[in-house]
């Protein structure tokens, strides 16, 4: 779990709830999306910092840091790791940031980072791009939190089109989780996780169910482990204080 207040990262055990701070918080290093790759590297979207960091997932040692933009107001929000590159969303700019991976997944030099300009509905203003996942055919799926929709993006060109949700709105869509043809859309202020079934061509979905639970308190993101979906309560509806409590909620996947 990461902090968008001071960038601290907490690492814990899903079975016991016990854990400790892995990366100490430093003001101005706020973190949003987190992902761990197959090489035990923890990638972080550095939110208002305009870049990303890579840590050793077990020791917390900093392995690399990448700078994407110096533009004021940029919010590097979430990321997805693919075999060839890591893609990051920016909630206020019509771009994806791309960190290409070298042979064997090697981390590149900072000069290799590029910005992919988006076109089509992904470039519409004030939609607030947030969560991102990769589809099995190689395209990317991006949540537009304020527009209440999902956008399919070609990672080679940046061209995009609206994903067919069958009339369903994913307003406040934050984190996305995909396993096979099942897609979970974690909707923060609505306290709902929408579960979809992807079509064989990965161009539309069917709503399977909505997961609601009294323990959901503005869930921001999540991940799968075994038969469970674990979601992190972001609690964006309250003013954070030193005594504000945060937790992870286990839901049946």
Residue frames as qw, qx, qy, qz and C-alpha x, y, z in Angstrom:
[[0.000, 0.889, 0.457, 0.000, 0.00, 0.00, 0.00],
 [0.450, 0.194, 0.011, 0.872, 1.25, 3.49, -0.84],
 [0.117, -0.718, -0.417, 0.544, 0.56, 6.95, 0.53],
 [0.354, 0.670, 0.325, 0.566, -0.47, 9.86, -1.69],
 [0.314, -0.946, -0.078, 0.002, 0.37, 12.12, 1.23],
 [0.258, -0.839, 0.458, 0.137, 4.09, 11.48, 1.80],
 [0.595, 0.546, -0.566, -0.166, 5.00, 8.56, -0.46],
 [0.375, -0.384, 0.807, -0.246, 5.47, 5.95, 2.27],
 [0.701, 0.117, -0.596, -0.375, 4.99, 2.32, 1.20],
 [0.591, -0.342, 0.599, -0.417, 3.72, -0.30, 3.64],
 [0.542, 0.219, -0.776, -0.237, 4.28, -4.03, 3.07],
 [0.534, -0.257, 0.581, -0.559, 2.18, -6.56, 4.97],
 [0.025, -0.011, 0.996, 0.086, 0.86, -10.11, 5.13],
 [0.498, -0.175, -0.368, -0.766, -2.64, -10.65, 3.76],
 [0.627, -0.257, -0.736, -0.024, -3.18, -13.60, 6.12],
 [0.499, -0.401, -0.548, 0.538, -2.30, -11.84, 9.38],
 [0.011, -0.951, -0.238, -0.198, -2.51, -8.13, 8.62],
 [0.567, -0.700, 0.127, 0.416, 0.92, -7.63, 10.16],
 [0.665, 0.558, 0.126, 0.480, 3.50, -5.58, 8.31],
 [0.437, -0.623, -0.018, 0.649, 5.83, -2.60, 8.39],
 [0.304, 0.895, -0.086, -0.314, 6.90, 0.43, 6.40],
 [0.862, 0.176, 0.272, 0.389, 9.02, -0.70, 3.44],
 [0.414, 0.407, 0.112, 0.807, 9.83, 2.75, 2.05],
 [0.210, -0.517, -0.452, 0.696, 9.77, 5.66, 4.53],
 [0.224, 0.863, 0.435, 0.124, 7.64, 8.63, 3.68],
 [0.379, -0.214, 0.064, 0.898, 9.25, 11.85, 2.49],
 [0.278, 0.751, 0.331, -0.499, 7.13, 14.96, 1.83],
 [0.304, 0.707, -0.333, -0.545, 6.85, 15.63, -1.88],
 [0.074, 0.289, -0.913, -0.280, 7.27, 11.97, -2.94],
 [0.674, 0.123, 0.413, -0.600, 3.57, 11.02, -2.97],
 [0.057, -0.110, 0.942, 0.311, 2.69, 7.67, -4.54],
 [0.706, 0.136, 0.018, -0.695, -0.44, 6.50, -6.35],
 [0.950, 0.153, -0.147, -0.230, -0.53, 3.21, -8.32],
 [0.324, -0.576, 0.750, 0.001, 1.78, 0.35, -7.30],
 [0.941, 0.232, -0.135, -0.204, 2.62, -2.85, -9.20],
 [0.506, -0.539, 0.660, 0.130, 5.15, -5.65, -8.59],
 [0.653, 0.506, -0.447, -0.344, 6.67, -7.34, -11.64],
 [0.985, -0.012, -0.170, -0.028, 7.89, -10.92, -12.09],
 [0.633, 0.368, -0.405, 0.548, 11.42, -9.85, -11.13],
 [0.536, -0.578, -0.476, 0.390, 10.36, -8.70, -7.66],
 [0.236, 0.074, 0.003, 0.969, 10.56, -5.03, -8.59],
 [0.013, 0.718, 0.606, -0.341, 8.01, -2.62, -7.18],
 [0.216, 0.330, 0.335, 0.856, 6.98, 0.10, -9.66],
 [0.066, -0.644, -0.544, 0.533, 5.26, 3.23, -8.35],
 [0.203, 0.706, 0.363, 0.573, 3.39, 6.05, -10.07],
 [0.409, -0.204, -0.366, 0.810, 4.75, 9.13, -8.35],
 [0.008, 0.789, 0.593, -0.158, 1.50, 11.12, -8.61],
 [0.110, 0.987, 0.084, -0.077, 2.29, 14.86, -8.44],
 [0.520, -0.608, 0.410, 0.437, 6.03, 14.17, -8.76],
 [0.503, 0.730, -0.248, -0.391, 5.85, 13.80, -12.55],
 [0.334, 0.513, -0.785, -0.099, 7.58, 10.45, -12.75],
 [0.941, -0.176, -0.211, -0.196, 7.98, 6.92, -11.45],
 [0.199, -0.652, 0.706, -0.192, 10.21, 4.98, -9.07],
 [0.874, 0.076, -0.465, -0.117, 11.31, 1.35, -9.00],
 [0.390, -0.623, 0.578, -0.354, 12.22, -0.43, -5.74],
 [0.313, 0.112, -0.942, 0.045, 13.26, -3.90, -4.68],
 [0.606, -0.433, -0.352, -0.567, 9.94, -5.29, -3.49],
 [0.801, -0.369, -0.448, 0.147, 11.43, -7.08, -0.47],
 [0.584, -0.204, -0.263, 0.740, 14.13, -4.68, 0.74],
 [0.017, 0.932, 0.296, -0.209, 12.73, -1.33, -0.39],
 [0.452, -0.389, 0.320, 0.736, 16.05, -0.40, -2.03],
 [0.432, 0.775, 0.035, -0.460, 15.65, 2.19, -4.79],
 [0.726, 0.065, 0.556, 0.400, 16.60, 0.68, -8.17],
 [0.286, 0.262, 0.436, 0.812, 15.66, 3.44, -10.59],
 [0.119, 0.679, 0.414, -0.595, 13.78, 6.70, -10.90],
 [0.340, 0.341, 0.581, 0.656, 12.28, 8.12, -14.08],
 [0.080, 0.485, 0.197, -0.848, 11.18, 11.66, -14.86],
 [0.382, 0.509, 0.727, 0.257, 8.25, 12.04, -17.25],
 [0.114, 0.760, 0.347, 0.538, 7.18, 15.66, -17.10],
 [0.283, -0.136, -0.365, 0.876, 7.76, 18.99, -15.39],
 [0.202, -0.449, -0.402, -0.772, 4.34, 20.33, -16.36],
 [0.192, -0.084, 0.581, -0.787, 2.53, 21.74, -13.29],
 [0.681, 0.065, 0.188, -0.705, -0.66, 19.91, -12.35],
 [0.620, 0.229, -0.711, -0.241, 0.31, 16.57, -13.88],
 [0.680, -0.344, 0.497, -0.415, -0.87, 13.54, -11.91],
 [0.422, 0.300, -0.840, -0.159, 0.88, 10.25, -12.72],
 [0.677, -0.280, 0.211, -0.647, -1.81, 8.00, -11.38],
 [0.883, -0.099, 0.430, -0.158, -1.56, 4.31, -12.30],
 [0.134, 0.594, -0.726, -0.318, 0.46, 1.83, -14.32],
 [0.964, 0.093, 0.174, -0.176, 0.45, -1.53, -16.05],
 [0.273, -0.573, 0.724, 0.271, 3.45, -3.78, -16.64],
 [0.887, 0.408, 0.001, -0.215, 3.65, -5.64, -19.96],
 [0.909, -0.077, 0.191, 0.362, 6.46, -7.87, -21.29],
 [0.599, 0.428, 0.150, 0.660, 7.93, -5.03, -23.34],
 [0.096, 0.432, -0.091, 0.892, 7.11, -1.84, -21.46],
 [0.173, -0.500, -0.684, 0.503, 5.49, -0.23, -18.45],
 [0.009, 0.541, 0.399, 0.740, 2.71, 2.27, -19.20],
 [0.171, -0.355, -0.545, 0.739, 1.58, 5.08, -16.87],
 [0.042, 0.779, 0.541, 0.313, -1.57, 7.21, -16.96],
 [0.168, -0.033, -0.215, 0.961, -1.66, 10.95, -16.31],
 [0.069, 0.616, 0.750, -0.230, -5.03, 12.10, -15.01],
 [0.092, 0.823, 0.171, -0.535, -4.70, 15.65, -16.33],
 [0.110, 0.599, -0.531, -0.589, -2.89, 15.14, -19.64],
 [0.881, 0.349, 0.071, -0.312, -3.89, 13.22, -22.79],
 [0.384, 0.616, -0.687, 0.016, -0.79, 11.03, -22.75],
 [0.951, -0.307, -0.019, 0.040, 0.63, 7.75, -21.56],
 [0.063, -0.804, 0.591, 0.009, 4.21, 7.61, -20.31],
 [0.971, 0.177, -0.155, -0.037, 6.16, 4.61, -21.58],
 [0.321, -0.697, 0.640, 0.032, 9.18, 2.99, -19.93],
 [0.836, 0.342, -0.387, -0.183, 10.48, 0.40, -22.46],
 [0.775, -0.482, 0.409, -0.007, 12.07, -2.69, -20.97],
 [0.214, 0.653, -0.688, -0.233, 15.34, -4.09, -22.27],
 [0.689, 0.144, -0.698, -0.130, 16.24, -7.74, -22.96],
 [0.503, -0.157, -0.774, 0.351, 15.27, -9.92, -20.02],
 [0.334, -0.831, -0.439, -0.074, 13.21, -7.05, -18.61],
 [0.555, -0.100, -0.190, 0.804, 16.27, -4.91, -17.97],
 [0.060, -0.869, -0.307, 0.382, 15.58, -1.42, -16.62],
 [0.563, 0.616, 0.187, 0.518, 16.38, 1.23, -19.24],
 [0.335, -0.080, -0.149, 0.927, 18.26, 4.49, -18.92],
 [0.126, 0.622, 0.453, -0.625, 16.14, 7.53, -18.24],
 [0.132, 0.429, -0.380, -0.809, 16.65, 8.80, -21.76],
 [0.039, -0.100, -0.924, -0.367, 14.66, 5.84, -23.13],
 [0.158, 0.523, 0.698, -0.462, 11.41, 7.02, -21.53],
 [0.022, 0.170, 0.486, 0.857, 8.91, 8.43, -24.00],
 [0.343, 0.332, 0.443, -0.759, 5.53, 10.15, -23.99],
 [0.133, 0.282, 0.853, 0.418, 2.74, 8.66, -26.11],
 [0.287, 0.112, 0.042, -0.950, 0.19, 11.28, -27.22],
 [0.289, 0.344, 0.882, -0.145, -3.39, 10.02, -27.14],
 [0.238, 0.033, -0.369, -0.898, -6.05, 10.73, -29.75],
 [0.440, -0.348, -0.743, -0.366, -9.77, 10.11, -29.94],
 [0.568, -0.703, -0.272, -0.330, -11.91, 9.87, -26.78],
 [0.772, -0.320, -0.271, 0.477, -8.81, 9.26, -24.63],
 [0.384, 0.147, -0.022, 0.911, -7.77, 12.85, -25.41],
 [0.229, -0.747, -0.396, -0.482, -11.02, 14.50, -24.31],
 [0.105, 0.437, -0.452, 0.771, -10.43, 17.03, -21.49],
 [0.424, -0.328, 0.412, -0.737, -11.48, 16.64, -17.86],
 [0.847, -0.064, -0.430, -0.307, -12.19, 12.89, -18.13],
 [0.427, -0.652, 0.557, -0.286, -9.52, 12.09, -15.48],
 [0.792, 0.249, -0.556, -0.038, -7.70, 8.98, -16.66],
 [0.574, -0.599, 0.453, -0.327, -6.97, 6.65, -13.78],
 [0.733, -0.235, 0.639, 0.003, -6.63, 2.85, -13.70],
 [0.518, 0.589, -0.496, -0.373, -5.08, 0.91, -16.57],
 [0.756, -0.161, 0.635, 0.004, -4.78, -2.77, -17.54],
 [0.126, 0.386, -0.728, -0.552, -3.54, -4.65, -20.60],
 [0.854, 0.208, 0.133, -0.458, -5.89, -6.72, -22.73],
 [0.802, -0.132, 0.552, 0.184, -4.82, -10.16, -24.03],
 [0.693, 0.605, 0.286, 0.268, -4.58, -8.82, -27.60],
 [0.586, 0.073, -0.007, 0.807, -2.03, -6.16, -26.59],
 [0.062, -0.682, -0.187, -0.704, -4.25, -3.10, -26.38],
 [0.189, -0.032, -0.611, 0.768, -4.63, -1.15, -23.15],
 [0.290, -0.695, -0.595, -0.283, -7.81, -0.37, -21.22],
 [0.208, 0.123, -0.334, 0.911, -7.94, 2.96, -19.35],
 [0.166, -0.688, -0.684, 0.174, -10.57, 4.09, -16.86],
 [0.061, 0.418, 0.059, 0.905, -11.87, 7.63, -17.19],
 [0.183, -0.285, -0.767, 0.545, -13.09, 8.33, -13.67],
 [0.193, 0.392, 0.268, -0.858, -15.12, 11.48, -14.27],
 [0.432, 0.210, -0.494, -0.725, -16.42, 10.51, -17.70],
 [0.719, -0.049, 0.531, -0.446, -17.60, 7.17, -16.29],
 [0.880, 0.430, -0.074, -0.188, -16.27, 5.04, -19.12],
 [0.715, -0.341, 0.495, 0.357, -13.45, 2.76, -20.22],
 [0.447, 0.804, -0.249, -0.303, -11.27, 3.60, -23.20],
 [0.916, 0.033, 0.294, 0.270, -9.38, 1.10, -25.36],
 [0.048, 0.905, -0.322, -0.275, -5.96, 2.44, -26.43],
 [0.891, 0.382, -0.094, 0.224, -3.55, 1.21, -29.09],
 [0.600, -0.698, 0.136, 0.367, -0.14, 1.34, -27.34],
 [0.638, 0.096, 0.378, 0.664, 1.66, 1.74, -30.68],
 [0.199, 0.500, 0.367, 0.759, -0.21, 4.81, -31.95],
 [0.001, 0.155, 0.440, -0.884, -2.18, 6.27, -29.03],
 [0.416, -0.175, -0.449, -0.771, -5.42, 5.99, -31.01],
 [0.139, 0.074, 0.830, -0.536, -8.43, 5.14, -28.87],
 [0.429, -0.301, -0.530, -0.666, -12.09, 4.27, -28.86],
 [0.544, -0.326, 0.374, -0.677, -14.81, 3.98, -26.24],
 [0.087, 0.067, -0.992, 0.056, -15.18, 0.48, -24.81],
 [0.552, -0.304, -0.453, -0.630, -18.70, -0.95, -25.00],
 [0.056, -0.103, 0.796, -0.594, -20.09, -1.34, -21.46],
 [0.166, -0.424, -0.865, -0.211, -23.63, -2.07, -22.59],
 [0.240, -0.737, -0.291, -0.561, -24.92, 1.25, -21.26],
 [0.696, -0.590, -0.305, 0.274, -23.40, 0.84, -17.79],
 [0.120, 0.894, -0.211, 0.377, -21.55, 3.83, -16.30],
 [0.791, -0.172, -0.360, 0.464, -18.31, 3.30, -14.39],
 [0.076, -0.873, 0.062, -0.478, -18.46, 6.72, -12.77],
 [0.452, -0.761, 0.419, -0.201, -15.69, 7.13, -10.17],
 [0.974, 0.136, -0.107, 0.147, -13.75, 4.22, -11.72],
 [0.279, -0.854, 0.439, 0.025, -10.37, 4.13, -9.99],
 [0.272, -0.450, 0.836, 0.160, -8.45, 0.83, -10.02],
 [0.828, 0.291, -0.259, -0.404, -8.80, -1.85, -12.68],
 [0.421, -0.371, 0.828, -0.020, -7.97, -5.53, -12.19],
 [0.779, 0.328, -0.294, -0.445, -8.12, -8.16, -14.95],
 [0.408, -0.300, 0.862, -0.002, -7.77, -11.92, -14.73],
 [0.320, 0.238, 0.869, 0.291, -8.43, -13.78, -17.96],
 [0.040, -0.463, -0.542, -0.700, -11.77, -12.54, -19.29],
 [0.375, -0.763, -0.513, 0.122, -12.93, -11.19, -15.92],
 [0.268, 0.444, -0.083, 0.851, -12.54, -7.45, -15.34],
 [0.378, -0.665, -0.535, 0.359, -13.00, -5.74, -11.98],
 [0.155, 0.605, 0.071, 0.778, -13.66, -1.98, -11.91],
 [0.418, -0.441, -0.563, 0.559, -13.15, -0.48, -8.45],
 [0.000, 0.711, 0.294, 0.638, -15.33, 2.61, -8.11],
 [0.329, 0.103, -0.546, 0.764, -14.16, 4.77, -5.23],
 [0.222, -0.068, 0.324, -0.917, -16.81, 7.21, -3.96],
 [0.712, -0.095, -0.312, -0.622, -19.65, 4.87, -4.97],
 [0.442, -0.359, 0.760, -0.314, -18.23, 2.03, -2.81],
 [0.896, 0.289, 0.201, -0.271, -18.87, -0.50, -5.58],
 [0.236, -0.396, 0.785, 0.414, -16.76, -3.05, -7.44],
 [0.760, 0.430, -0.005, -0.487, -18.27, -3.79, -10.85],
 [0.503, -0.240, 0.802, 0.213, -17.47, -7.24, -12.22],
 [0.618, 0.566, -0.166, -0.520, -17.57, -7.71, -16.00],
 [0.785, 0.022, 0.580, 0.218, -17.06, -10.58, -18.43],
 [0.049, 0.580, -0.449, -0.678, -14.98, -9.63, -21.48],
 [0.829, 0.457, 0.068, -0.317, -16.23, -10.67, -24.91],
 [0.898, 0.021, 0.296, 0.325, -14.11, -13.10, -26.97],
 [0.554, 0.615, 0.117, 0.549, -12.87, -10.19, -29.10],
 [0.478, -0.376, -0.299, 0.735, -12.09, -8.04, -26.05],
 [0.082, 0.270, 0.236, 0.930, -14.12, -5.14, -27.45],
 [0.511, -0.478, -0.140, -0.701, -17.11, -5.22, -25.08],
 [0.064, 0.113, -0.868, 0.479, -18.19, -6.55, -21.71],
 [0.548, -0.494, -0.538, -0.409, -21.22, -7.94, -19.93],
 [0.275, -0.522, 0.468, -0.658, -21.93, -6.85, -16.37],
 [0.520, -0.082, -0.848, 0.064, -21.89, -9.95, -14.15],
 [0.500, -0.695, -0.504, 0.112, -22.57, -8.35, -10.79],
 [0.026, 0.768, -0.240, 0.594, -21.82, -5.43, -8.48],
 [0.642, -0.225, -0.598, 0.424, -19.98, -6.15, -5.24],
 [0.211, -0.734, 0.091, -0.639, -21.03, -3.95, -2.33],
 [0.683, -0.246, -0.580, 0.369, -19.97, -4.24, 1.29],
 [0.333, -0.925, -0.164, -0.081, -20.41, -2.04, 4.38],
 [0.700, -0.495, 0.137, 0.496, -16.64, -2.26, 4.91],
 [0.536, 0.414, 0.295, 0.674, -15.91, -0.42, 1.66],
 [0.187, -0.866, -0.186, 0.425, -14.84, 3.12, 2.48],
 [0.352, 0.876, -0.212, -0.252, -13.92, 4.73, -0.84],
 [0.842, -0.136, 0.426, 0.303, -11.90, 1.83, -2.30],
 [0.137, 0.823, -0.319, -0.450, -9.11, 3.02, -4.59],
 [0.465, 0.510, -0.690, -0.218, -7.44, -0.07, -5.98],
 [0.845, -0.246, 0.391, -0.270, -7.01, -3.77, -5.45],
 [0.296, 0.470, -0.806, -0.207, -5.51, -7.07, -6.52],
 [0.915, -0.082, -0.217, -0.331, -6.33, -10.76, -6.65],
 [0.021, 0.455, -0.863, 0.220, -4.91, -13.50, -4.45],
 [0.127, 0.132, 0.971, -0.153, -6.43, -16.96, -4.56],
 [0.003, -0.575, -0.770, -0.276, -10.25, -16.80, -4.61],
 [0.213, -0.784, -0.384, 0.439, -10.27, -13.29, -3.13],
 [0.321, 0.690, 0.120, 0.638, -10.15, -9.72, -4.34],
 [0.481, -0.517, -0.334, 0.625, -8.35, -7.45, -1.87],
 [0.198, 0.784, 0.245, 0.535, -9.21, -3.76, -2.13],
 [0.413, -0.100, -0.338, 0.840, -7.54, -0.81, -0.45],
 [0.087, -0.873, -0.477, 0.051, -9.79, 1.75, 1.21],
 [0.431, 0.381, 0.011, 0.818, -8.48, 5.15, 0.08],
 [0.269, -0.698, -0.519, 0.414, -10.89, 7.11, 2.31],
 [0.296, 0.235, 0.217, 0.900, -10.75, 10.14, 0.02],
 [0.258, -0.717, -0.448, -0.467, -13.93, 11.46, 1.63],
 [0.586, -0.773, -0.181, 0.163, -12.22, 12.38, 4.91],
 [0.129, 0.900, -0.360, 0.209, -9.41, 14.74, 5.84],
 [0.848, 0.054, -0.448, 0.279, -6.32, 12.60, 6.56],
 [0.346, -0.822, 0.318, -0.320, -4.89, 12.94, 10.07],
 [0.123, 0.478, -0.849, 0.192, -2.26, 10.96, 12.01],
 [0.406, -0.032, 0.803, -0.435, -5.09, 8.97, 13.60],
 [0.723, 0.326, -0.134, -0.595, -7.10, 8.23, 10.41],
 [0.623, -0.179, 0.761, 0.014, -7.36, 4.47, 9.96],
 [0.542, 0.476, -0.479, -0.500, -6.85, 2.67, 6.65],
 [0.648, -0.155, 0.735, -0.124, -7.41, -0.96, 5.80],
 [0.246, 0.212, -0.795, -0.513, -7.63, -3.66, 3.14],
 [0.722, 0.074, 0.366, -0.583, -10.96, -5.42, 2.59],
 [0.133, -0.138, 0.946, 0.263, -11.15, -9.02, 1.40],
 [0.660, 0.298, 0.097, -0.683, -14.01, -9.70, -1.04],
 [0.722, 0.100, 0.680, 0.082, -15.00, -12.93, -2.81],
 [0.034, 0.419, -0.522, -0.742, -13.74, -12.74, -6.38]]
